[in-house]
Amino acid sequence: MANEFSPDQGDKQYLGNRTIPRQRFRHQESLNEATSDWLILPAGIGDLMVSLAPTSGTARVEFTQAPIADIEAGTVNTGTQWPDGDVGSATQKLMVNAVSAIRCVASGECQWTVTA
């Protein structure tokens, strides 16, 4: 399965401010000893802020450069770990959007958030 990285419907700042070019994107999910579905990143979004907040165990971010059709078909089973590897405390990372999709792998409870 895969999720689409969607605009944050609560973000209205761009409506009244011409200096903000677009609505922000946001994805937030809680996991418990699980691997999230792939979050497909739309082309044209530059940097992403990825935050992990494990409350038990560890968590990591994985990314893939697989074709979108393969991700949507559920045939992409492995990803490349982010440079920080498994983390056991709150960690934030600014990532360049040069991949097709990302996901979180948690060995315990974890909240992960992606914004752009």
WONOR-V788896 format. One line per field, one symbol per residue. ss: DSSP state (~ for helix, > for strand, _ for the rest). A space follows every 10 residues. Layout:
ss: ???
This chain:
ss: _>>>__>___ __~~~~____ ____>>>>>> >>__>__>>> ______>>>> >>>>____>> >>>>___~~~ ~~~______> >_____>___ >>>>>>____ >>>>>>__>> >>>>>_
